[in-house]
Amino acid sequence: MRSRLVPVSLIVLLVACSSPRGAAEKQLEAAQQAVAGLAADARDVVPDQVAALEEAITAGSQAIESGDYPSATESLAGVPGLAKALVDSLPAQRASLRAEMDTLTVVVPRNLTAIQTELDRIGKGGKLPGGLDRKGLDQVRQINDSSVALWRDVQAEFQSGKLADAMAKAHDLKARVSQALQSLGLVADERAWSNVTLPPR
């Protein structure tokens, strides 16, 4: 009977893969491939989630280099599954951001126009709203001017595909505009941020 000799290179490979380091390196490779396979715009839609996966890979790689294979496994084991979940959620995430932007496209200009109209009225000698002094009025004017510029930045960034970054700026804009609306005695609650037409003041 002829004996079958297993190539030494195969034996080395099998031993390497069955060792703690070999197993951890396989997990690292799987994690890296999973993240590399993400959609090109994933970082623009869910940057925090992508960054978390990359941080897990970095932590796992560093643990392997230091010989801490249990920690490497802890960091890397969930990455492929999380990457797949991220991929599956991307269409809904994109749709949600675009729907929010569609609403903002209606309400931001409407609110900025309401602020400017009230500022114009006051500028023509109209009475200041209750609780608003001249210093507060100057602050509202500053908020209004900066908000107009910020809204242009939000639109440009969104059009460039940086959906999450644009929406982060939009939320900052929303807070500023709401403050100005409230200072002027205008509707500043969630009704101001609905695309339903508000009744006359």
Secondary structure, 3 states (H helix, E strand, C coil): CCCCCCCHHHHHHHHHHHCHHHHHHHHHHHHHHHHHCCCCCHHHHCHHHHHHHHHHHHHHHHHHHCCCHHHHHHHHCCHHHHHHHHHHHHHHHHHHHHHHHHHHHHHHHHHHHHHHHHHHHHHCCCCCCCCCCHHHHHHHHHHHHHHHHHHHHHHHHHHCCCHHHHHHHHHHHHHHHHHHHHHCCCCCCHHHHCCCCCCCC
